[in-house]
């Protein structure tokens, strides 16, 4: 039985990567729609400011943690999470397993040249992989119904959504049941990494919890505000939660 913990108002499933993959396989076998989300520092900060986003996160069928600071914080709070399950690693594992089990994939998000390259590269990497549809992540509000219809028509088992947060959470929250995808997962910038457009941090930096810093070094002007201004609110939330815990 899955165990959930609560951190800063958000629920998180305490699962390893292998346990996560088994839960997803069960979702796909059921044929019923399930929404997935990964929680990191940025997501926790946004969820504390956006009640609708927090509600969408907590209603998801599967919630993993992607971010070592959140894992470290869980230990400080006496709610130690087993493992960080990153969106990039889960995407890779699911693409591999989809090729083995015949699961159908839909790729949504990023620029046209990026998403098309992900499709091409992974079909070559995993023979037998069925990408039954793909689309870039840029559409106008009036086109949204068409996007949803195209995804429904593809009859995919897994939908990967690579658009910014909280847009992807709101999109899946509104349309997941209508699209009838057994497993829908927001993957942020994963397509850029998967296509080779952005290089991932070395393994030692990932294990040390410094992947965010490597990302900052790649695009300092773009990432400065997120990491050094917006995400600083996380520490205030952590201190508040520690204080509340001590009062009990």
C-alpha positions in Angstrom: 0.0 0.0 0.0 1.3 3.4 -1.0 2.1 5.8 1.9 1.7 9.6 1.4 3.3 12.3 3.4 2.3 16.0 3.5 4.8 18.8 3.1 3.9 22.5 3.0 0.3 21.7 2.1 1.2 19.2 -0.7 0.8 15.4 -0.7 3.8 13.3 -1.9 3.9 9.5 -2.5 6.8 7.9 -0.7 8.0 5.6 -3.5 11.2 4.4 -5.1 11.7 4.5 -8.8 10.8 0.8 -9.2 7.7 1.2 -7.0 6.7 4.2 -9.1 7.0 2.2 -12.3 4.9 -0.6 -10.9 2.1 1.8 -9.9 2.2 3.3 -13.4 1.9 -0.2 -15.0 -1.1 -0.9 -12.9 -2.7 2.5 -14.0 -2.2 1.5 -17.7 -3.6 -1.9 -17.2 -6.7 -0.4 -15.6 -7.4 1.8 -18.7 -8.7 4.6 -16.5 -7.3 8.1 -16.5 -4.6 9.0 -14.0 -2.6 12.2 -13.6 1.0 12.4 -12.4 2.9 15.3 -11.0 6.5 15.8 -9.7 7.0 18.2 -6.8 10.1 20.3 -6.4 11.0 23.5 -4.6 9.5 25.7 -7.4 6.3 23.7 -7.4 5.9 23.8 -3.6 6.4 27.6 -3.6 3.8 28.1 -6.5 1.3 25.7 -4.8 1.4 27.8 -1.6 0.4 30.9 -3.7 -2.0 29.2 -6.0 -4.9 27.3 -4.3 -6.1 25.8 -7.6 -2.7 24.4 -8.4 -2.3 23.0 -4.8 -5.7 21.3 -5.2 -4.7 19.8 -8.6 -1.5 18.5 -7.2 -3.2 16.9 -4.2 -5.8 15.3 -6.4 -3.2 13.6 -8.7 -3.1 9.8 -8.7 0.7 9.8 -8.3 2.9 12.4 -6.8 6.7 12.0 -6.9 9.4 14.3 -5.6 11.9 15.7 -8.1 14.5 17.8 -6.2 17.0 17.0 -3.5 16.2 20.0 -1.3 12.7 18.5 -0.9 14.2 15.1 0.1 16.5 16.9 2.6 13.6 18.9 4.0 11.5 15.7 4.4 14.3 14.3 6.6 14.4 17.5 8.7 10.7 17.1 9.2 10.9 13.5 10.2 9.1 12.3 7.1 12.1 10.9 5.2 11.3 10.2 1.5 12.8 7.0 0.1 14.2 8.5 -3.1 14.2 11.4 -5.6 12.3 10.3 -8.7 13.2 12.8 -11.4 11.0 13.6 -14.3 13.9 13.0 -16.7 14.7 9.6 -15.3 11.1 8.5 -15.1 10.5 9.6 -18.8 13.5 7.5 -19.9 12.4 4.4 -17.9 8.8 4.7 -19.3 10.0 5.1 -22.9 12.1 1.9 -22.5 9.2 0.0 -20.9 6.7 1.3 -23.4 8.8 -0.2 -26.2 8.9 -3.6 -24.4 5.2 -3.7 -23.5 3.6 -2.0 -26.6 2.3 1.0 -24.8 1.3 3.9 -27.1 2.9 7.3 -26.5 1.9 10.9 -27.2 4.4 13.8 -26.9 3.1 17.3 -26.2 5.2 20.3 -25.7 8.4 22.2 -26.4 9.3 23.7 -29.8 8.4 21.8 -33.0 12.0 20.9 -33.9 12.6 19.7 -30.3 9.5 17.4 -29.9 9.9 16.0 -33.4 13.5 15.1 -32.7 12.6 13.4 -29.4 10.1 11.3 -31.4 12.7 10.4 -34.1 15.5 9.7 -31.7 13.5 7.5 -29.3 11.9 5.5 -32.1 15.5 4.7 -33.2 16.7 4.1 -29.6 13.9 1.8 -28.7 12.8 -0.3 -31.7 9.1 -1.1 -31.4 8.3 2.2 -29.6 4.9 3.5 -30.8 4.7 7.3 -30.7 1.1 7.7 -32.0 1.1 11.5 -31.9 3.0 14.6 -31.1 2.6 18.3 -31.0 4.6 21.4 -30.0 3.6 23.3 -26.9 2.6 26.5 -28.5 -1.1 27.1 -29.1 -3.7 29.8 -28.7 -6.6 29.5 -26.3 -9.0 29.0 -29.3 -6.9 26.0 -30.5 -7.0 24.2 -27.1 -10.1 22.1 -28.0 -8.4 20.9 -31.2 -5.3 19.9 -29.2 -7.4 17.9 -26.8 -9.2 16.2 -29.7 -6.0 15.3 -31.4 -4.7 13.7 -28.2 -7.9 11.7 -27.8 -7.7 10.5 -31.4 -4.2 9.1 -30.8 -5.5 6.6 -28.2 -2.3 6.8 -26.3 -1.5 4.9 -23.0 0.9 7.6 -21.9 0.8 11.3 -22.4 4.0 13.3 -21.7 3.4 17.1 -21.4 6.5 19.3 -21.7 5.1 22.8 -21.0 5.8 25.2 -18.2 4.4 24.8 -14.7 1.7 25.6 -13.6 0.2 25.7 -17.2 0.7 21.9 -17.6 -1.0 21.1 -14.3 -4.0 23.3 -15.1 -4.2 21.7 -18.7 -4.1 18.2 -17.3 -6.5 19.1 -14.5 -9.0 20.4 -17.0 -8.8 17.8 -19.7 -7.3 14.5 -18.3 -10.6 12.8 -17.8 -11.9 14.0 -21.2 -8.7 12.8 -23.0 -9.0 9.3 -21.3 -5.3 8.8 -21.1 -4.4 6.1 -18.6 -1.3 7.9 -17.5 -0.6 11.6 -18.1 2.7 13.1 -16.9 4.1 16.6 -16.9 7.8 16.6 -17.8 8.8 20.2 -17.8 12.1 20.7 -19.8 12.7 16.9 -20.3 12.2 17.1 -24.1 15.1 19.6 -24.3 17.3 17.2 -22.4 16.1 14.1 -24.3 16.7 15.8 -27.7 20.2 16.9 -26.6 19.3 20.5 -26.8 20.2 21.0 -23.1 23.0 18.9 -21.5 22.2 17.3 -18.2 24.4 17.8 -15.2 27.1 15.2 -14.5 26.1 12.3 -12.3 28.1 13.5 -9.3 26.2 16.9 -9.3 22.9 15.1 -9.5 23.7 12.9 -6.6 25.0 15.9 -4.6 21.8 17.8 -5.2 23.5 20.4 -7.4 21.7 19.8 -10.7 19.8 23.1 -10.2 23.2 24.9 -10.1 24.3 23.3 -13.3 21.1 24.4 -14.9 21.7 27.9 -13.6 25.2 28.0 -15.2 23.7 27.0 -18.5 21.1 29.9 -18.6 22.0 32.3 -15.7 20.0 35.2 -16.9 16.8 33.1 -17.4 17.2 31.0 -14.2 18.4 33.6 -11.7 15.0 34.9 -10.8 13.6 31.4 -10.3 16.4 30.0 -8.2 17.6 33.1 -6.2 14.4 35.1 -5.8 11.2 33.1 -6.3 12.4 29.8 -4.8 13.9 31.4 -1.7 10.3 31.4 -0.3 10.8 27.6 0.2 13.1 28.2 3.2 10.5 30.3 4.8 7.9 27.6 4.3 10.3 25.0 5.7 11.0 27.1 8.9 7.3 27.6 9.4 6.6 23.9 9.1 9.4 23.0 11.5 8.0 25.6 14.0 4.5 24.1 13.7 6.0 20.6 14.2 7.8 21.6 17.4 4.6 23.1 18.9 2.8 19.7 18.6 
